[in-house]
């Protein structure tokens, strides 16, 4: 990579397209591309076709970049929204953890509709990520009744012959859920799986062990109505107050948990379970 050049990353999905993936990689001079695809049965005809398209995309990218562009492959169910969102967010998180100043492009023009929806949402949750689309200039197929429409001379090409230049999409920022809240929620969920009725002190201990406790272990300093400093001499009570203030109240507000009044314990809602399964999984 040339000196002073910002690292450029791209995320794309491969099904029955080649040009819509390979040309943006060339256009943006991508250093590393993450290619997502799925083959349910490699021995079937469909499996062979999907693999041939993926192999052709990799071949073109390597040729266009003189093997400079690094290719990362992921096999995941591209017809399911949540697995796509989870994977894309995970890729973005790891890339920024490795290089916070990298430019990350997300291609929403190729792949399944579930991938596209997940890619758009993931990009909107990360203000530094650049979603883009490409429109078709010329199609390879003139007659939709022609068999093997995606091939030319036996080589996978896809429906697109050529494209216009990539056009960046307008962004509508969508905040990611707070990392501490999500990781703390995962701790509560894991403890509930083990004991079914985790107590507050157990959760607090795990929050501290995992570096999620934002409060000092020192006794809290408060002031009376005359401005005189007072010291909380009950650390356990103070921890419980902070736990409910910093975590429980916000989990309830987001409708990630519900309270079992009989057992006086908290349990994840379906939304809470989706949150811990999707965000900050790396």
C-alpha positions in Angstrom: 0.0 0.0 0.0 1.4 3.4 -1.0 2.7 5.6 1.8 0.1 8.0 3.2 -2.8 6.1 1.6 -5.7 5.3 3.9 -6.5 1.6 4.0 -9.7 0.8 1.9 -12.0 -2.1 2.9 -15.1 -3.3 1.1 -17.9 -5.7 2.0 -19.9 -7.4 -0.7 -22.2 -10.4 -1.3 -21.7 -12.9 -4.2 -24.6 -14.7 -5.8 -25.0 -14.4 -9.6 -23.1 -11.2 -10.3 -19.5 -10.5 -11.1 -19.1 -7.0 -12.5 -21.2 -5.3 -9.8 -18.7 -6.6 -7.3 -15.4 -6.6 -9.1 -15.6 -3.1 -10.7 -16.2 -1.2 -7.5 -13.2 -3.1 -6.0 -11.2 -1.8 -8.9 -12.8 1.7 -8.9 -12.1 2.3 -5.2 -8.7 0.6 -5.3 -9.7 -1.7 -2.4 -6.9 -3.2 -0.2 -9.1 -5.9 1.4 -12.5 -7.2 0.3 -14.8 -9.3 2.4 -16.9 -11.6 0.2 -20.0 -13.2 1.7 -21.7 -16.2 -0.1 -23.5 -19.4 0.7 -23.6 -22.9 -0.8 -26.2 -25.2 0.7 -25.1 -28.3 -1.2 -21.8 -28.1 -3.0 -22.6 -31.4 -4.9 -25.8 -30.1 -6.4 -26.1 -28.2 -9.7 -27.0 -25.0 -7.8 -24.1 -25.4 -5.5 -21.7 -25.7 -8.5 -23.1 -22.6 -10.1 -22.8 -20.5 -6.9 -19.2 -21.7 -6.5 -18.3 -20.9 -10.1 -19.5 -17.4 -9.7 -17.6 -16.9 -6.4 -14.5 -18.3 -8.0 -14.8 -16.0 -11.0 -15.3 -12.9 -8.8 -12.1 -13.8 -6.9 -10.2 -14.5 -10.2 -11.2 -11.1 -11.6 -10.3 -9.2 -8.4 -6.9 -10.8 -8.3 -6.2 -10.1 -11.9 -7.4 -6.5 -11.7 -5.2 -5.8 -8.7 -2.2 -7.9 -9.6 -3.0 -10.0 -6.5 -2.6 -7.0 -4.3 -6.2 -7.0 -3.0 -6.7 -9.4 -0.1 -9.8 -11.5 -0.2 -11.6 -12.7 2.9 -14.3 -15.4 2.4 -17.4 -16.0 4.5 -20.0 -18.7 4.1 -23.2 -17.7 5.8 -26.9 -17.9 5.1 -27.3 -14.9 2.9 -31.1 -15.3 2.8 -31.5 -14.5 6.5 -31.4 -10.9 7.7 -30.1 -11.3 11.3 -27.1 -13.5 10.4 -26.2 -11.0 7.7 -26.5 -8.1 10.1 -24.5 -9.9 12.7 -21.7 -10.8 10.3 -21.4 -7.4 8.7 -21.3 -5.6 12.0 -18.7 -8.0 13.2 -16.5 -7.4 10.1 -16.9 -3.6 10.6 -16.0 -3.8 14.3 -12.9 -5.9 13.7 -11.7 -3.7 10.8 -12.0 -0.5 12.9 -10.4 -2.2 15.9 -7.4 -3.0 13.6 -7.3 0.4 11.9 -9.6 3.2 13.2 -8.8 5.4 10.2 -9.7 2.9 7.5 -12.3 3.7 4.8 -14.9 0.9 4.8 -17.3 0.6 1.8 -20.4 -1.5 1.8 -21.7 -2.7 -1.5 -25.5 -2.9 -1.4 -26.1 -3.6 -5.2 -25.3 -7.3 -5.3 -26.5 -10.3 -3.3 -29.9 -11.1 -1.7 -32.4 -8.6 -0.5 -31.7 -9.8 3.1 -28.0 -9.0 2.7 -28.8 -5.6 1.2 -31.2 -4.7 4.0 -28.6 -5.8 6.6 -25.8 -3.9 4.8 -27.8 -0.7 4.8 -28.7 -0.9 8.5 -25.1 -1.8 9.5 -23.8 1.2 7.5 -26.3 3.6 9.1 -25.3 2.4 12.5 -21.7 3.3 11.8 -21.2 6.9 10.7 -17.7 6.2 9.3 -18.9 3.4 7.0 -19.7 4.3 3.3 -22.6 2.5 1.7 -22.7 2.6 -2.1 -24.7 1.2 -5.0 -24.1 0.7 -8.7 -26.6 0.7 -11.5 -26.5 -1.4 -14.6 -25.4 0.3 -17.8 -25.8 -2.7 -20.1 -27.2 -6.2 -19.5 -25.7 -9.4 -20.8 -29.1 -10.8 -21.5 -31.4 -9.5 -24.2 -34.0 -12.3 -24.1 -35.1 -13.5 -20.7 -35.9 -16.9 -22.2 -32.3 -17.8 -23.0 -31.1 -20.6 -20.9 -27.8 -20.2 -19.0 -28.4 -16.4 -19.1 -25.7 -15.7 -16.5 -22.9 -17.3 -18.6 -20.8 -16.1 -21.6 -18.7 -18.7 -23.4 -19.1 -21.0 -20.4 -17.7 -18.4 -18.0 -19.8 -16.9 -15.2 -20.5 -13.3 -16.0 -23.9 -12.4 -14.5 -26.7 -10.3 -15.8 -24.5 -7.1 -15.9 -22.2 -6.4 -18.8 -21.0 -3.0 -17.6 -21.9 -0.5 -14.9 -21.9 3.3 -14.3 -19.5 4.6 -11.7 -20.4 3.7 -8.1 -22.6 6.4 -6.5 -22.4 6.9 -2.7 -25.8 6.8 -0.9 -27.1 9.5 1.4 -26.6 8.4 5.0 -29.1 8.5 7.9 -27.1 7.9 11.1 -28.6 5.2 13.3 -26.8 4.9 16.6 -25.4 1.5 17.7 -26.7 0.3 21.1 -24.4 1.2 24.0 -21.6 -1.3 24.1 -21.6 -1.6 27.9 -25.4 -2.1 28.0 -25.2 -4.9 25.5 -22.2 -6.7 27.0 -23.8 -6.3 30.5 -27.1 -7.7 29.1 -25.1 -10.7 27.7 -23.7 -11.3 31.2 -27.2 -11.3 32.7 -28.4 -13.7 29.9 -25.5 -16.1 30.4 -26.0 -16.2 34.2 -29.7 -16.8 33.7 -29.0 -19.7 31.4 -26.9 -21.3 34.2 -29.1 -20.5 37.2 -32.4 -19.3 35.8 -32.7 -16.6 38.5 -29.5 -14.7 38.8 -29.2 -12.2 41.7 -28.1 -8.6 41.4 -24.8 -9.1 43.3 -23.8 -11.9 41.0 -24.4 -9.8 37.9 -22.5 -6.9 39.5 -19.5 -9.1 40.2 -19.4 -10.3 36.6 -19.7 -6.7 35.4 -16.7 -5.7 37.4 -14.7 -8.8 36.4 -15.3 -7.9 32.7 -14.4 -4.2 33.1 -17.9 -3.0 32.4 -18.4 -1.3 35.8 -18.0 2.4 35.3 -18.2 3.3 39.0 -15.2 3.6 41.3 -14.9 0.9 44.1 -14.4 3.8 46.5 -17.4 4.8 48.7 -19.5 7.4 46.9 -19.2 11.0 48.1 -22.4 13.0 48.4 -23.4 16.3 50.0 -26.1 17.2 52.5 -28.4 20.2 52.1 -25.8 22.4 53.6 -23.1 21.4 51.1 -21.2 19.2 53.6 -19.6 16.1 52.1 -21.0 12.8 53.2 -19.6 9.3 52.6 -21.7 6.3 51.7 -20.6 3.7 54.2 -22.6 0.9 52.5 -20.7 -0.2 49.4 -23.1 -3.1 48.7 -26.1 -0.8 48.8 -24.3 1.7 46.6 -23.4 -1.0 44.1 -27.1 -2.0 43.9 -28.2 1.6 43.3 -25.6 2.0 40.5 -26.5 -1.3 38.9 -30.1 -0.3 38.7 -29.3 3.2 37.6 -26.6 2.4 35.0 -28.0 -0.9 33.7 -31.4 -2.2 34.8 -33.3 1.0 34.3 -31.9 1.4 30.8 -32.5 -2.2 29.9 -36.1 -1.8 31.0 -36.5 1.5 29.0 -35.2 -0.3 25.9 -37.6 -3.2 26.6 -34.7 -5.6 26.6 -35.7 -7.2 29.9 -38.8 -7.8 32.0 -39.0 -8.2 35.7 -40.4 -11.3 37.4 -42.1 -9.7 40.4 -42.5 -13.1 42.2 -38.8 -14.0 42.0 -37.7 -10.4 41.9 -35.4 -11.3 39.0 -34.9 -9.9 35.5 -35.1 -11.9 32.3 -34.4 -11.0 28.6 -37.3 -10.3 26.2 -37.2 -11.6 22.7 -35.8 -8.2 21.6 -33.1 -8.4 24.3 -32.1 -11.9 23.0 -31.8 -10.5 19.5 -29.7 -7.7 20.8 -27.1 -9.9 22.5 -27.1 -12.3 19.5 -26.4 -9.5 17.0 -24.2 -6.8 18.5 -20.6 -6.8 19.7 -20.1 -10.6 19.1 -16.5 -10.4 18.1 
